[in-house]
Amino acid sequence: MFVAQAHTFVQQARLAITLAWVAGYTNIITLLMCGTVTSHVSGTTSNVGREVVEGLRGVEGAWRLAFFALYLLATFLAGAIVSGLTTELGRRRGWDSIFVLPMALQAILLSAFTLILRMAHANAPAADDRLYWITGLASLAMGLQNATITRISSGVVRTTHVTGVLTDLGIELAQFFWWTRDRDLSKVEPGVRSRVRHTMAQPVTRRLVLLTSIMGSFALGAGLGTLAFDYTRTYAMLPPVGFLLWIVLMDALRPIAAIEPSDLVANGVGHELPQGMAVFHLRQDQHHRPDRQDRSHSLPNLSAWAERLAPEVRVVILDLGDVTQLDGDAAFELRSLLATFKAQDRHLVLAGVSHEQYDQLRRAGTGELLEPMSACPDFELAIARGMAILDEIAPA
């Protein structure tokens, strides 16, 4: 889930929807337990201003409440900082899945939150030190989650609050209105099913579904948290903690395919191949774990890999022949790579692509980016296709 940094729409949607309920769940537990929210800080910031004014007026207890609001802001900020430090650490050390560590830390924080809940048999009063521990851990975890999903999606989605989600939903509804008004159905096959499929394929429709699902997931988490708090207060946080641990474990254990330069080339630029062409193989990760060679593989971040290619490379041959199984997001990852290459004025040729794999790529939306002749069943044909493309784009 975290390997490819979720920069494809499907990955972003899946991650946002699955994590939004965790935020809604945690937020309602702290609200019921301590009388305050922790997944968002807009109201908390308003409380700071209100309590400061009340303190200046001499209202008893106002300065203590102002300090408590500042404490929640600080812990939320600290969580975001921890997320930024850990993801950057993973990037600098070359970890394949740089977001596993911050999500594991969130699971640890919520586990500590669960232990404190077990020790608190009743709602903690405002003067109780447990209030600071409970809300601080929850706020820290929410800041960490919000910063992590922001980094994963490049700022596209949020999961710990719905203000921005609702704002985006309004914008997308307006865009959907204009799209339905201006659309041309003459190019769509007749029939209700074809028109529905055409509508669902539009980016604005997919965004509407994503935003609505995030709000629904957040509300679902709040409902589940309320039920858990009513029936088993001491163990109320076990579901989100178990869920986070499960997705972290699955992501850590899932093998990742590796990209290696071909033996025909050195440093990405060919010796026996024309200048401007590079050949790479996608290998199954069997390092120290030969028993994992038959498992489904995830692709690495191909867009980030494309940014590291030598500037003189114009045509890339990517051989998929050694990988028989790929993660379900592989087609969308390859589509992202094709979009990156198009922006860089580069060309991609795939080798070892079966007929079924090519159909999967087309269903993922690569039809407008990948020419049929650039998806080759064998390596030799891919080399020939790459040379033909290089001849076409070479200067006279």
PyMOL commands that set and color helices and strands:
alter all, ss='L'
color gray80, all
select helices_A, chain A and resi 9-34+42-56+62-92+100-119+129-152+163-182+185-187+192-200+203-231+233-235+238-253+290-292+302-307+330-343+355-366+372-374+379-393
alter helices_A, ss='H'
color red, helices_A
select strands_A, chain A and resi 258-261+265-266+269-270+277-283+315-319+347-351+375-376
alter strands_A, ss='S'
color yellow, strands_A
deselect
rebuild
show_as cartoon
